[in-house]
């Protein structure tokens, strides 16, 4: 019995099969009759070739159709399942020049940004994923106008499906399996010393080029030709083993230039700034394609693949092309960097556009000069059923109290995440966002560092110190704390927390802090607004509404939680 899937495949490909049948039929009769009956029948090859060409174009059409179908299915999904090596993904961020306003490692991990990044990432290329990572760790503080430019391009990619799909089809042509080493090649300036003297490769190339002439003299010289091939094969694989990572970088650069040429033909008013940069860069480095035409060439045809392998080995085409490519990169480094960044940004922006369509709702940020932060119905995008909260913070800090598991830490992360995404990818998981540009620093959760021999308290103290050292009057800083100094006794904890929080709020900082120390609400009443989360004991045990309320917390649940977990009554009985 024929399956429905087979029938559907047959219907989709029926035109292709018919064209290939006609091409094969004409070719068969042309060769059969032309060879045994009349050579005039060889003219039947012409329509056979014509049908073969039509079959090729039909195949291309079907492949594009299949690709578009997959792209449309993946658009707006909650998350794309793909492997991510963050050590390689962060390569561009680590190597390219940075401002002193980047998101530091502590803040990035406090906000679980690796997981958030995996949700946002729908890129196709290594330049795209590395540029997206760099963008999300580099908030725009001094020039928020760039955020407006990005959001305009993202919105255009959202609404213009033809533009978006044209871009995606082109980007998908770059091999996503390799390419992490390209930014190392462009920014890292690696020292790649030749495995052998370059003159040796040139001499062996000349000998390989002249060796076929020896066969015209005598067949006995075949052994000399084979010897040259053996030597060149040794040199080829010796070099390739030593420079594999950089070799893949050169190969990726060739692919980057290939998709750049296709992208240069796109016409889009909104993307014109990036597209014009691509066109300009291509005009300066077009010779690179000729230099690396034999480096990393791949084909699905097994015969052509074998032929190319023998050709590149015998004439050391890959080896010579690789070292010429390194010289070219050194001479045109800045132009190639611009090309990398422009293509990567287009890929990153289409990724954000898809991410937006996966969200329940979102907004674009509105930036003001006056110090303050206002969010309406903000939620955390990693939660399956999030409870939104609104917040208004101006001159005063926010002191958030509440019992365990009531939602304090999640709220802090929600605020931090919205600020970070507002100033990087112009996309907030809230109904409205209005704030001044801020530098973001957090200290949320920490454990003892056994390896380095640091206690919880020392780790926490160092984390707070890093914040105190960078705040200044020129840039407003959003500081987020979760349980200051929990690693020490209550008396010293409250004293130190009070002094630090008073110090920060007077120094051009917006301060959000969650605490169990209710004493702080009265000690800091002049400079901090108290808010709280609460719970109630219901039939199912402790029940939380995760809604932010005015004033300090009025309930405690530590003992109730132990009772709910089944602790002995001798422990939980408070009578």
Buried (B, 14 or more C-beta within 10 A) or exposed (E): EEEEEEEEEEEEBEBBEBBBEBBBBBBEBBBEBBEEEEEEBEEBBEBBBBBBEBBBEBBEEBEEEEBEEEBEEEBBBEEBEEEEEEEBBBBBBBBBEEEEBBBBEBBBBBBBBBEBBBBBBBBBBBBBBBBBBBBBBBBBBEEBEBBBBBBBBBBBBBEBEEBBBBBBBBBBEBBBEBBBBBBBBBBBEEEBEBBEEEEBBEEBBEBBEEBEEBEEEEEEBEEEBEEBBEBBBEBBEEBBEBBEBBBBBBBBBBBBBBBBBBBBEBEBEBBEEBBEBBBBBBEBBEEBBEBBEBBBBEEEEEEEEEEBEEEBBBBBBBBBBBBBBBEBBEEBBEBBBBBBBBBBBBBBBBBBBBBBEBBEEBBBBEBEEEBBBBBBBBBBBBEEEBBBBBBEBEEBBBBBBBBBBBBBBBBBBBBBBBBBBBBBBBBBBBBBBBBBBBBBBBBBEBEBEEEEEBBBBBBBBBBBEEBEEBBEEEBBBBBBBBBBBBBBEEEEBBEBBBEBBBEBBEBBBBBBBBBBBBBBBEBBEEBBBBBBBBBEEEEEEBEBEBBBBEEBBEBBBEEBBEBBEEEEEEEBEEE
